[in-house]
Amino acid sequence: MPPAIAIRKVEGKPGSVYYPLETIDVPTPTPGPNDVVIRLAAAALNHRDLFIRQHLYPAIGFGVPLLADGAGVVIAAGTNPAAQAWLGARVVVNPGSGWADALDGPESPTGYAIMGGTKTNPRGTLAELMCIDAGEVEAAPAGLSDAEAAALPLAGLTAWRATVVKTGNAVPGRNILVTGIGGGVAIMALLFAAAAGCRVYVTSSSEEKLARAKELGAAGGVNYKDKDWDKKLLAMLPSDRKYLDAIVDGAGGDVVFRGMKMLKVGSQLLALLKEVSLMSR
Ligand SMILES: NC(=O)c1ccc[n+]([C@@H]2O[C@H](COP(=O)([O-])OP(=O)(O)OC[C@H]3O[C@@H](n4cnc5c(N)ncnc54)[C@H](OP(=O)(O)O)[C@@H]3O)[C@@H](O)[C@H]2O)c1
């Protein structure tokens, strides 16, 4: 039976417990007609995986393979042509089920079920093999290594939906604020917005992270520990566009109150609220 790694339940309160890892054996997968079996080559971490070990994440599952991001090669497929077409391909997996492409959120009446150490989805990428519906895989980008491709889906998809799809402001010359640039989603949001030609501004608690963000394409950055960070940010904006077109924020709190004042009047306020709600899923 192929191995996987899961968390084992021990006594302890959320926040003070740190669940140990254990190797588990999972049944050798037999693909259904529309399934593919992937031999995983790389899996990637998100902050949620640490939260799971600390029991600071909802619906955690013991004995369920951990991690939601992975890349590998399809080694077996069900009988349907859509599944057969993936045989031998290097792929990444959709980190969850129930949400294909609807703009207003998951299509499934039971909602989005993220994989990796949860009760709501039996799969995880910290495993040797994974069986999954062929509709939940995508070709791994040829220019990325297995480790790089594995790191793309969850943070990348979240950042793409927030920055490009939801704000509608991934347009040259727009001013986008991405908060907490040390975060995984924030870095992807910066890369997507900068590639689209936006002027991207960032916040961070770290001068080093602000400097790195500029190397990655940010037009400027401020330290959110600074009590005047909003005034400093306003001063950085170009004289012909003294407002933010959108904010992509994963932290909430202070930035919502101060950031709202800098947003262009109109629908962009909705964009800020949408991003917060999307990213808190
Ligand atoms: N990771 C994913 O794939 C994913 C998927 C769906 C939704 N989300 C949601 O997206 C958000 C970000 O997730 P993430 O995984 O990218 O988080 P993360 O890697 O933990 O990054 C969070 C960043 O937020 C900043 N931050 C922390 N406390 C702050 C505060 N009080 N005020 C302002 N900024 C603060 C920090 O930035 P600095 O280090 O620069 O100070 C930190 O690095 C979360 O709400 C998460 O639930 C994440």
The ligand as an SDF file (V2000), in Angstrom:
LIG
                    3D

 48 52  0  0  0  0  0  0  0  0999 V2000
   -2.2130   30.4240    1.0890 N   0  0  0  0  0  0  0  0  0  0  0  0
   -3.2580   30.1800    0.3440 C   0  0  0  0  0  0  0  0  0  0  0  0
   -3.1170   29.5010   -0.6450 O   0  0  0  0  0  0  0  0  0  0  0  0
   -4.6320   30.7460    0.6510 C   0  0  0  0  0  0  0  0  0  0  0  0
   -5.7530   30.2580   -0.0310 C   0  0  0  0  0  0  0  0  0  0  0  0
   -6.9920   30.8140    0.2220 C   0  0  0  0  0  0  0  0  0  0  0  0
   -7.1040   31.8520    1.1290 C   0  0  0  0  0  0  0  0  0  0  0  0
   -5.9900   32.2870    1.8050 N   0  0  0  0  0  0  0  0  0  0  0  0
   -6.1410   33.4050    2.7470 C   0  0  0  0  0  0  0  0  0  0  0  0
   -5.3080   34.4700    2.2660 O   0  0  0  0  0  0  0  0  0  0  0  0
   -4.7460   35.1790    3.3610 C   0  0  0  0  0  0  0  0  0  0  0  0
   -3.2230   35.1470    3.2670 C   0  0  0  0  0  0  0  0  0  0  0  0
   -2.8140   33.8050    3.2860 O   0  0  0  0  0  0  0  0  0  0  0  0
   -1.2900   33.3760    3.1830 P   0  0  0  0  0  0  0  0  0  0  0  0
   -1.2410   31.8970    3.2440 O   0  0  0  0  0  0  0  0  0  0  0  0
   -0.6630   34.0610    2.0340 O   0  0  0  0  0  0  0  0  0  0  0  0
   -0.7820   33.9430    4.5670 O   0  0  0  0  0  0  0  0  0  0  0  0
    0.6400   34.0790    5.1310 P   0  0  0  0  0  0  0  0  0  0  0  0
    1.6270   33.4370    4.2160 O   0  0  0  0  0  0  0  0  0  0  0  0
    0.5580   33.6390    6.5140 O   0  0  0  0  0  0  0  0  0  0  0  0
    0.8540   35.6610    5.0590 O   0  0  0  0  0  0  0  0  0  0  0  0
    0.1680   36.5260    5.8440 C   0  0  0  0  0  0  0  0  0  0  0  0
    0.9240   37.8540    5.8140 C   0  0  0  0  0  0  0  0  0  0  0  0
    0.0310   38.8340    6.3340 O   0  0  0  0  0  0  0  0  0  0  0  0
    0.7750   39.8430    6.9320 C   0  0  0  0  0  0  0  0  0  0  0  0
    0.1860   40.1880    8.2390 N   0  0  0  0  0  0  0  0  0  0  0  0
    0.1500   39.4180    9.3470 C   0  0  0  0  0  0  0  0  0  0  0  0
   -0.4260   40.0890   10.3600 N   0  0  0  0  0  0  0  0  0  0  0  0
   -0.7750   41.3040    9.8710 C   0  0  0  0  0  0  0  0  0  0  0  0
   -1.4010   42.4390   10.4240 C   0  0  0  0  0  0  0  0  0  0  0  0
   -1.7970   42.4830   11.6970 N   0  0  0  0  0  0  0  0  0  0  0  0
   -1.6180   43.5160    9.6170 N   0  0  0  0  0  0  0  0  0  0  0  0
   -1.2270   43.4890    8.3290 C   0  0  0  0  0  0  0  0  0  0  0  0
   -0.6380   42.4350    7.7440 N   0  0  0  0  0  0  0  0  0  0  0  0
   -0.3990   41.3660    8.5120 C   0  0  0  0  0  0  0  0  0  0  0  0
    2.2230   39.3600    7.0870 C   0  0  0  0  0  0  0  0  0  0  0  0
    2.9890   40.0880    6.1400 O   0  0  0  0  0  0  0  0  0  0  0  0
    4.5100   40.5190    6.3790 P   0  0  0  0  0  0  0  0  0  0  0  0
    5.2450   39.2400    6.6460 O   0  0  0  0  0  0  0  0  0  0  0  0
    4.9110   41.1600    5.0930 O   0  0  0  0  0  0  0  0  0  0  0  0
    4.5070   41.4700    7.5310 O   0  0  0  0  0  0  0  0  0  0  0  0
    2.1370   37.8750    6.7310 C   0  0  0  0  0  0  0  0  0  0  0  0
    3.2940   37.4080    6.0980 O   0  0  0  0  0  0  0  0  0  0  0  0
   -5.2890   34.5110    4.6340 C   0  0  0  0  0  0  0  0  0  0  0  0
   -6.4430   35.2300    5.0330 O   0  0  0  0  0  0  0  0  0  0  0  0
   -5.6570   33.1150    4.1510 C   0  0  0  0  0  0  0  0  0  0  0  0
   -6.6800   32.5410    4.9320 O   0  0  0  0  0  0  0  0  0  0  0  0
   -4.7670   31.7580    1.5730 C   0  0  0  0  0  0  0  0  0  0  0  0
  1  2  1  0
  2  3  2  0
  2  4  1  0
  4  5  1  0
  4 48  2  0
  5  6  2  0
  6  7  1  0
  7  8  2  0
  8  9  1  0
  8 48  1  0
  9 10  1  0
  9 46  1  0
 10 11  1  0
 11 12  1  0
 11 44  1  0
 12 13  1  0
 13 14  1  0
 14 15  2  0
 14 16  1  0
 14 17  1  0
 17 18  1  0
 18 19  2  0
 18 20  1  0
 18 21  1  0
 21 22  1  0
 22 23  1  0
 23 24  1  0
 23 42  1  0
 24 25  1  0
 25 26  1  0
 25 36  1  0
 26 27  1  0
 26 35  1  0
 27 28  2  0
 28 29  1  0
 29 30  1  0
 29 35  2  0
 30 31  1  0
 30 32  2  0
 32 33  1  0
 33 34  2  0
 34 35  1  0
 36 37  1  0
 36 42  1  0
 37 38  1  0
 38 39  2  0
 38 40  1  0
 38 41  1  0
 42 43  1  0
 44 45  1  0
 44 46  1  0
 46 47  1  0
M  CHG  2   8   1  16  -1
M  END
$$$$
